[in-house]
Amino acid sequence: RGIEMSTFQVSILAADRDFYEGPCESLVIPTLQGQYGILAHHRNLIAAVVPGTLHYKVPDKPEQIAAVSAGLIKVENNEVLILVDSAERPEDIDVNRARRAADEAKEAMLQKKSIQEYRSAQTRLARAISRLRVKSNYMEGKQ
């Protein structure tokens, strides 16, 4: 019964797959207003998710992290739904690919062909940077 009171149900869904579904003790998600924490019985909420690091705690396991891209979060009746374009565990991130993506996005931003292309490049750069940050933090913890 004690576990029931301190957990909530979370579904983290990426565009290409279900990333995680199950009980969760806490999560911290990147939003437009900064890092936002959620515990059991949080008030109802809908918010935009921005590229960054998602932290979530599953019962009886160490804290998990993931690089997430833009999306949204909905909290309702002790259930959390996170919809993002992508979610990646640190061990699945290819550092060289993320660096290339960051370099390509920076180059596209310098060319400034249109506002739409500039914003698209900004989004790609933010995603690449969050992937590199998650991978770097993960590797530091391994040492």
C-alpha positions as CSV (number, residue, x, y, z in Angstrom):
1,R,0.0,0.0,0.0
2,G,2.8,2.4,0.8
3,I,4.2,2.0,-2.7
4,E,0.8,2.8,-4.2
5,M,0.7,6.1,-2.4
6,S,4.1,7.3,-3.5
7,T,4.0,6.3,-7.2
8,F,2.1,7.4,-10.3
9,Q,1.6,5.8,-13.7
10,V,3.8,7.3,-16.5
11,S,3.7,6.7,-20.2
12,I,6.7,8.2,-22.1
13,L,5.9,7.9,-25.8
14,A,8.3,8.8,-28.6
15,A,7.1,9.2,-32.2
16,D,8.8,5.9,-33.2
17,R,8.2,3.8,-30.1
18,D,6.9,3.5,-26.5
19,F,9.9,4.5,-24.5
20,Y,8.6,3.6,-21.0
21,E,5.3,2.7,-19.4
22,G,4.9,1.8,-15.8
23,P,5.1,3.1,-12.2
24,C,7.2,6.1,-11.4
25,E,8.2,7.7,-8.1
26,S,9.3,11.1,-9.5
27,L,10.2,12.8,-12.7
28,V,11.8,16.0,-13.8
29,I,11.2,17.2,-17.4
30,P,12.5,20.2,-19.3
31,T,9.8,22.8,-20.1
32,L,9.8,26.3,-21.4
33,Q,9.8,27.5,-17.8
34,G,12.8,25.4,-16.8
35,Q,13.1,21.9,-15.2
36,Y,9.7,20.9,-13.8
37,G,9.3,18.2,-11.1
38,I,6.4,15.8,-10.7
39,L,5.6,13.6,-7.7
40,A,2.5,11.4,-7.0
41,H,-0.8,13.2,-6.8
42,H,0.5,16.2,-8.7
43,R,-2.2,18.7,-9.8
44,N,-3.5,18.4,-13.3
45,L,-1.3,20.1,-15.9
46,I,-0.5,20.4,-19.6
47,A,2.8,21.9,-20.6
48,A,5.2,22.1,-23.5
49,V,8.4,19.9,-23.3
50,V,11.6,21.3,-24.8
51,P,14.7,19.4,-25.8
52,G,16.7,18.5,-22.8
53,T,17.2,15.8,-20.1
54,L,14.4,13.9,-18.6
55,H,15.0,12.3,-15.2
56,Y,12.7,9.7,-13.8
57,K,12.8,7.3,-10.9
58,V,11.3,3.8,-11.2
59,P,10.7,1.9,-7.9
60,D,13.6,-0.2,-6.7
61,K,16.0,1.2,-9.5
62,P,18.5,4.0,-9.7
63,E,17.3,7.3,-11.3
64,Q,17.0,6.9,-15.1
65,I,17.8,9.7,-17.6
66,A,17.0,10.2,-21.3
67,A,17.5,12.9,-23.9
68,V,14.1,14.1,-25.1
69,S,13.1,16.4,-27.9
70,A,10.2,18.7,-28.1
71,G,6.7,17.6,-27.2
72,L,4.1,17.9,-24.4
73,I,3.3,16.5,-21.0
74,K,-0.2,15.9,-19.5
75,V,-0.8,15.2,-15.8
76,E,-4.3,14.0,-14.9
77,N,-5.6,11.8,-12.1
78,N,-2.2,10.6,-11.0
79,E,-1.3,9.6,-14.5
80,V,1.4,11.3,-16.6
81,L,1.5,11.1,-20.4
82,I,4.7,12.5,-22.1
83,L,4.6,12.7,-25.9
84,V,7.9,13.7,-27.6
85,D,9.4,13.3,-31.0
86,S,12.3,11.3,-29.6
87,A,13.5,9.9,-26.4
88,E,16.9,8.2,-26.1
89,R,18.7,6.4,-23.3
90,P,22.4,7.5,-22.9
91,E,23.7,4.1,-23.9
92,D,21.8,4.5,-27.2
93,I,23.3,7.8,-28.1
94,D,26.0,7.9,-30.8
95,V,28.3,10.8,-29.8
96,N,29.8,11.2,-33.3
97,R,26.4,11.3,-34.9
98,A,25.1,13.9,-32.4
99,R,28.2,16.1,-32.9
100,R,27.7,15.9,-36.7
101,A,24.1,16.9,-36.3
102,A,25.1,19.8,-34.0
103,D,27.7,21.0,-36.6
104,E,25.2,20.7,-39.5
105,A,22.6,22.7,-37.5
106,K,25.1,25.4,-36.6
107,E,26.0,25.7,-40.3
108,A,22.4,25.9,-41.3
109,M,21.8,28.7,-38.7
110,L,24.7,30.7,-40.2
111,Q,23.2,30.4,-43.7
112,K,19.8,31.9,-42.5
113,K,17.9,31.1,-45.6
114,S,14.5,31.7,-43.9
115,I,13.1,32.1,-40.5
116,Q,11.5,28.7,-40.7
117,E,14.8,27.1,-41.7
118,Y,16.6,28.9,-39.0
119,R,14.1,27.7,-36.3
120,S,14.3,24.2,-37.7
121,A,18.1,24.4,-37.4
122,Q,17.8,25.8,-33.8
123,T,15.6,22.8,-32.9
124,R,18.0,20.3,-34.4
125,L,20.9,22.0,-32.5
126,A,19.0,22.0,-29.2
127,R,18.3,18.2,-29.6
128,A,21.9,17.4,-30.5
129,I,23.2,19.4,-27.5
130,S,20.8,17.7,-25.1
131,R,21.9,14.3,-26.5
132,L,25.5,15.1,-26.0
133,R,24.8,16.4,-22.5
134,V,22.9,13.3,-21.5
135,K,25.7,11.0,-22.9
136,S,28.4,13.0,-21.2
137,N,26.6,12.9,-17.8
138,Y,26.1,9.2,-18.3
139,M,29.8,8.5,-19.1
140,E,30.9,10.6,-16.0
141,G,28.7,8.4,-13.8
142,K,30.3,5.3,-15.2
143,Q,33.8,6.3,-14.1
